[in-house]
């Protein structure tokens, strides 16, 4: 047994710092408690290792410059994740980065990396027709947000009693990220949410505006209108006659849709207020803004609209209703010898719409 009285400051410092022995190892050598060794270190004013230093010593952590540069620069792994790999503290990793003169990331660069999503996320495929559809669908019926401008994810939340709408969300975004979906509650409401990476930033803006690149292309506009219709539009038979309606608070978007449809030869009257701000609907919901609407009654215009939307519409129930409207028009044209609509001609001419 070694004599405890012979542990001099010089010997203790040699064992603890130069030989890199831990206080438990020294205590075994002198057959005393680790607490006693630590008390001696304090008494002799020998600096005690931090937890991070003790952990590195225990697990023999070595971070080579080449490995650290590869992880931090090439693979873009955060200091927090590197610390987990080597069972050390993020502070130790950052100190090593400074020691090796590897430039530290700015806060703006570091935040997205240190807040990596729990589930894998995949980049948007870049298809512009799909992008136009998703923008139209988002402006109509999606709640999209991000935690902060530096967040690595955007979040989409939808609640609805309409299972067809829930299916569109699930089918549209499941290739790009994890989908969580609830069961129907007592009110038949289903909740669905997902998180996507920042290649979906185009879904963040919520403006009463259709972007120019969409309006310049017939196909992009058709895809956009299909998405907006899946969210806000209706095909129906009213009094035996076919009607398409589109209602929303987006006054400017509806005017842009009307203008583009007329350009494509689909005649319709300008949007009008369908329900004023502050009034209740049949469910008792009070509108916080005016609700605008456009309607299409003309048989020729409805058929052209159906052919325009058919390749892009995804809402199953609306596809069925669109088919009913189409068959009604075909039957009416056959039954009444394809007679031209006359009811709205005077109104069209009054409003300057070319017939």
C-alpha positions, 0 to 999 in steps of 0.5 A: 500500500502506498502512503497517502502522505507521500502524494506531493503536489508535484507527484499529483500533478505529474500523474493527473496532467502529464500521465493523464490518469483519472482521479479514480485511477490515482485513488486505486494506486494509493488505495483511497477514495476518488473524492480524497484525490479531488480534495487534494487537487483543490488543496494544491490548486491543481486545475480539475478537468472539465466533464468534456476533458474527462470524457475525452480522456475516458473514451480516448477521443481523437479528432483528426483534421482530415476527418473533421474537415470532411464531416464539417465542410464536405458532409455539412454535419453540424458540430452538435452531430459530430459531438454525438458521433465522438461522444464529446461536447459540441464545445470540444468540436468547435475548439478543434475547428478553431485549432485546425483553422477550419472556418466556423459557420455563421448563425444563418448557416448553422441553424438549418443544420442544427435543426435537422428534421426527424424524418427524411425529406426530399427535394421538389422534383422541379416539374412546373405543372405540378408546382403550378397545381400546388400553388393553386391548391395552397392558395385555396386550402393549405395552411403553410408556415415555417418556424423561422426564416432560418428553419430547414423545414416548412410545415403544412397542416390541413383539417377537413371533413372531406376525405378527397381533399385529405387524399390530395394532400397525402398523395401530393406530399408523401413522395417528399416527406413523412405524412401524419394523419389522424383518424376522424374525430366525432365531427368527422374532421381528419387532421393531416400534416407534413414537413418539407424541405426548403425546396418547397419555399414557393408554397410559403407566400399567401398573396392575392395574386397569380404569378406571371410565369403561370399566366404566360402558359396555358398548361401552367394556368390550367394546372394552377386553376385545377389546384384552386378548383380542387380547393374552392371550386364546384361543378353542379346541376342547378335546376337541370342546368350545368354550372361551374362556380369558384368562390373565395376571398381572393378578389384579384385572383378571381379577376385574373382567372376570368381575364385568362379564361376569356383569353382562352375563349371561355366566356364568363362574366366578371367576379361579383360579391357572393357574400358580404363581410360580416354575414353568416353562411348556412353553418353559422360561420361569419365571414371576416371579408367579402367572398367573391365568386365567378360562375360559368353557365354557357354550355360551350364555355363549360365544355372548354373549361372541362377539357382544360382542367381534366388532365390536372384535376385530382379531387375525386368527387369533383372529377365525378361531378365534372363528368356529370356536368359534361354529360348533361351538356352533351345530352342537352346539345343533342336533345335541343339540336345544339342550340346556342345559349342566348340568355347571357348575350346581352350581359356579355355585350354590356360588359364588353366581353367579345362573343 
